[in-house]
Amino acid sequence: MYLLEMAPKFLLALVILLIYVKLSGKSQIAPMSQLDQVGSMVIGALVGGALLSPTVSPWEAAGLVAIWAGLLVLIRYIKSKNSRLRDAIDGEPIQLVKNGHLITDNFVKANLPVRDFETLVNIQGIASFDELKEVWYELNGSLTIIKQGDKDIALLIIENGSISHDNLEQLKKDEDWVKREISRQGYEKIEDIFCAEWFDNKLIIYPYDAVREGKK
């Protein structure tokens, strides 16, 4: 009898979770931001609490999960459209090494002991800090490393039709410069560009499929 009463709750919760996973995209399999991790934990707590509570009806259980999942999907969508808001919510990578020099204050900011940093560097086959040129501590806890003698990594200047202002500031460029560059390469609007990266002293543009097909 108890199992029969719980079945509708399980079914509705499962449907909501499947919809949430579908809307969240495959990126949720990859390392998640802090907000994604906490949000998923809350969903788990809501589902578990609602399923086990005899006073919560199936529709109430599904409603609680749907509201929270909807908020997470909405925030993720907004972040994809606004790079500054995304950085404000998720944070930014922290540069630990610049031009071969360890930025000691940023190790404190990242709450990363130098011994742990050494371990992460050694895992990537680097024997000494002297081999490092640039290092960033990413949001998922991994390191992005450029060794001495390597080319600098590409900077994402346009993402999903909007400018990444923080990366643009690193180049000491402004929005007018971006507009001139995309115009020079035959594109009218920033919104036409899926992404664009600055690499090897040039802006490489990747337009949306519809824009590319229209230029053929």
C-alpha positions in Angstrom: 0.0 0.0 0.0 2.8 2.4 0.9 4.6 1.7 -2.3 1.5 2.3 -4.3 1.0 5.7 -2.6 4.7 6.6 -3.3 4.6 5.6 -7.0 3.0 8.8 -8.3 5.6 10.9 -6.4 8.5 8.9 -7.9 7.0 9.1 -11.4 6.4 12.9 -11.3 9.8 13.6 -9.7 11.5 11.5 -12.3 9.8 13.3 -15.2 10.8 16.7 -13.7 14.4 15.6 -13.3 14.6 14.2 -16.8 13.3 17.5 -18.2 15.8 19.4 -16.0 18.7 17.3 -17.3 17.6 17.8 -20.9 17.3 21.5 -20.5 20.6 21.8 -18.6 22.5 20.2 -21.5 25.4 17.8 -21.6 27.7 20.4 -19.9 26.4 19.1 -16.6 28.5 16.0 -17.1 31.6 18.1 -17.1 33.0 19.9 -14.0 30.3 22.2 -12.7 30.4 25.7 -11.3 29.8 26.2 -7.6 26.2 27.4 -8.3 25.5 24.3 -10.3 26.9 22.0 -7.6 24.8 23.7 -4.9 21.7 23.8 -7.1 22.0 20.1 -7.8 22.4 19.3 -4.1 19.3 21.3 -3.3 17.3 19.4 -6.0 18.4 16.1 -4.5 17.4 17.3 -1.0 14.0 18.5 -2.3 13.3 15.3 -4.1 14.4 13.2 -1.1 12.4 15.2 1.4 9.3 15.4 -0.7 9.3 11.7 -1.6 9.6 10.6 2.1 7.2 13.1 3.6 3.7 11.6 3.8 2.1 15.1 4.1 3.4 16.2 0.7 1.3 15.3 -2.3 2.8 14.1 -5.6 1.9 17.4 -7.3 3.4 19.4 -4.5 6.6 17.4 -4.7 6.8 17.8 -8.5 6.0 21.6 -8.1 8.9 22.1 -5.6 11.3 20.4 -7.9 10.0 22.1 -11.0 10.3 25.6 -9.5 13.9 25.1 -8.3 15.0 23.4 -11.5 13.3 26.2 -13.5 15.3 28.8 -11.6 18.5 27.0 -12.2 17.8 26.7 -15.9 16.9 30.4 -16.1 20.0 31.5 -14.3 22.1 29.4 -16.6 20.4 30.9 -19.7 21.0 34.4 -18.4 24.7 33.7 -17.7 25.1 32.4 -21.3 23.9 35.8 -22.6 25.9 38.1 -20.2 29.6 37.4 -19.6 29.9 40.0 -16.8 26.9 38.5 -14.9 28.3 35.0 -15.4 31.7 36.1 -13.9 29.9 37.8 -11.0 27.9 34.6 -10.2 30.5 31.9 -10.9 33.7 33.9 -10.4 36.7 34.2 -12.6 39.9 32.1 -13.2 42.7 33.4 -10.9 46.1 33.9 -12.5 48.8 32.4 -10.3 51.8 32.9 -12.6 52.5 35.8 -14.9 55.5 36.2 -17.1 57.2 33.5 -15.0 56.6 35.2 -11.6 54.4 33.6 -8.9 51.7 36.0 -7.8 51.7 35.2 -4.1 48.6 37.3 -3.2 46.6 35.3 -5.7 47.5 32.0 -4.0 45.9 33.3 -0.9 42.9 34.5 -2.9 42.5 31.0 -4.4 43.1 29.4 -1.0 45.7 27.2 -2.7 48.7 26.0 -0.7 51.9 26.1 -2.7 52.5 22.4 -2.0 49.1 21.6 -3.6 50.1 23.8 -6.5 53.3 22.0 -6.9 51.5 18.6 -7.0 49.1 19.9 -9.6 52.0 21.1 -11.7 54.0 17.9 -11.3 51.0 15.9 -12.4 51.2 17.7 -15.8 54.8 16.7 -16.2 56.4 19.9 -15.1 59.4 19.4 -12.8 60.0 23.0 -11.7 58.2 26.3 -11.3 60.9 27.8 -13.5 59.3 26.1 -16.5 56.1 28.1 -16.1 55.2 31.2 -18.1 51.5 31.7 -17.3 49.2 29.7 -15.0 45.5 30.2 -14.2 43.5 28.4 -11.5 40.2 27.6 -13.1 36.8 27.5 -11.5 36.7 23.7 -11.4 40.0 23.5 -9.6 42.2 22.6 -12.6 45.2 24.5 -13.9 45.6 26.1 -17.3 49.4 26.2 -17.9 51.6 27.9 -20.5 55.2 26.8 -20.3 58.2 28.9 -21.2 58.6 29.0 -25.0 54.9 28.1 -25.7 52.5 30.3 -27.5 50.0 32.2 -25.4 46.5 30.5 -25.3 43.6 32.0 -27.3 41.4 34.6 -25.6 37.7 34.3 -26.2 36.6 37.8 -27.2 33.0 37.0 -28.4 30.8 34.3 -26.8 27.3 33.5 -27.9 26.9 36.8 -29.7 28.1 39.0 -26.9 31.5 40.4 -26.0 33.6 39.0 -23.2 34.6 42.4 -21.7 37.1 41.0 -19.2 39.1 39.2 -21.9 38.9 42.3 -24.1 40.4 44.4 -21.3 43.3 42.1 -21.2 44.1 43.0 -24.8 43.6 46.7 -23.9 41.0 46.9 -26.7 37.5 48.3 -26.7 34.1 47.4 -28.2 34.7 49.7 -31.2 37.8 47.8 -32.1 35.8 44.5 -32.1 33.2 46.0 -34.4 35.8 47.2 -36.8 37.5 43.8 -36.8 34.3 41.8 -37.6 33.3 44.4 -40.2 36.7 44.0 -41.9 36.1 40.2 -42.0 32.6 40.7 -43.6 30.2 40.5 -40.7 27.7 43.1 -39.8 26.8 42.5 -36.1 28.4 41.0 -33.0 25.1 39.1 -32.6 26.0 37.2 -35.9 29.1 35.7 -34.2 28.9 32.5 -32.3 32.4 33.0 -30.9 35.6 34.7 -31.8 39.1 34.2 -30.3 42.2 36.3 -30.3 45.1 34.0 -31.1 48.6 34.6 -32.6 47.8 38.3 -33.0 44.7 37.9 -35.0 40.9 37.6 -34.4 39.5 34.3 -35.6 35.7 34.4 -36.1 33.3 31.5 -35.9 29.8 32.8 -37.0 26.5 31.1 -36.4 25.5 28.4 -39.0 22.7 30.5 -40.5 25.0 33.5 -41.0 27.7 31.3 -42.5 25.2 29.7 -44.9 23.9 33.1 -45.9 27.4 34.2 -46.9 27.9 31.3 -49.3 
